[in-house]
Amino acid sequence: MNIEKELTNRLIAAFAPDRLEVVNESHKHAGHGGDDGSGESHFAVVIRAQAFAPMSRVARHRAVHAAIGDLNQRIHALALDISAP
């Protein structure tokens, strides 16, 4: 399974978001540092879920990184826009 799909699946399973956008931005970074040539090194995520309501901004970021687990090792850059309804 590709990283984009796995990232999407893990975020859905962990947070049941009412909005989720996972965008592969690796093409914008081709040839730059962190580009491993896989075409799956840089991602932007917009996620909105009720689960984030009681969390601080830092706690939300920690929760997302915990949910994606070992993918953290395979992704060079992950831009996060996290909110609660």
C-alpha positions in Angstrom: 0.0 0.0 0.0 1.3 3.4 -0.8 2.1 5.9 2.0 -0.7 8.3 1.1 -3.4 5.6 1.4 -1.9 4.2 4.6 -1.7 7.7 6.1 -5.4 8.2 5.2 -6.4 4.9 6.6 -4.6 5.4 9.9 -6.0 8.9 10.4 -9.6 7.7 9.7 -9.2 4.8 12.1 -7.7 6.9 14.9 -9.9 10.0 14.7 -13.0 9.4 12.6 -12.6 12.8 11.1 -15.5 14.7 9.5 -12.9 16.3 7.2 -9.7 14.8 5.9 -7.5 15.8 3.1 -4.1 14.1 2.5 -2.1 15.7 -0.3 1.1 14.3 -1.6 3.3 17.3 -2.3 6.4 15.3 -3.1 6.5 16.6 -6.7 7.2 20.1 -5.3 10.3 18.9 -3.6 11.9 16.6 -6.3 15.7 16.9 -6.1 15.6 18.8 -2.8 16.8 17.5 0.6 14.7 14.8 1.9 13.5 13.6 -1.5 14.2 9.9 -1.5 13.0 9.5 -5.1 10.0 7.5 -4.1 7.5 10.3 -4.9 6.1 9.8 -1.3 8.2 12.0 1.0 6.3 15.2 1.5 2.6 15.4 2.6 0.1 18.0 3.7 -2.8 17.0 5.9 -6.0 18.9 6.8 -7.9 17.0 9.5 -11.0 18.1 11.5 -12.3 15.8 14.1 -14.3 16.0 17.4 -11.6 14.0 19.0 -9.3 17.0 18.9 -11.8 19.3 20.8 -10.3 18.8 24.3 -6.7 18.9 23.1 -4.2 21.7 23.0 -2.4 22.4 19.7 0.7 20.5 20.8 -1.4 17.5 22.0 -3.2 17.4 18.6 0.1 17.2 16.8 1.4 14.5 19.2 -1.8 12.5 18.7 -1.5 12.6 14.9 2.1 11.5 15.0 1.3 8.7 17.4 -1.6 7.6 15.2 0.6 7.4 12.1 3.3 5.5 14.0 6.1 4.0 11.8 5.1 6.2 8.8 6.9 9.0 10.7 10.1 7.2 9.7 9.2 7.0 6.0 7.9 10.6 5.6 10.4 13.4 5.4 7.9 16.3 5.8 4.4 16.4 7.1 2.5 19.7 7.2 -0.5 19.5 9.6 -3.6 21.7 9.8 -5.6 20.2 12.7 -8.9 21.4 14.1 -12.0 20.5 16.0 -15.6 21.3 14.8 
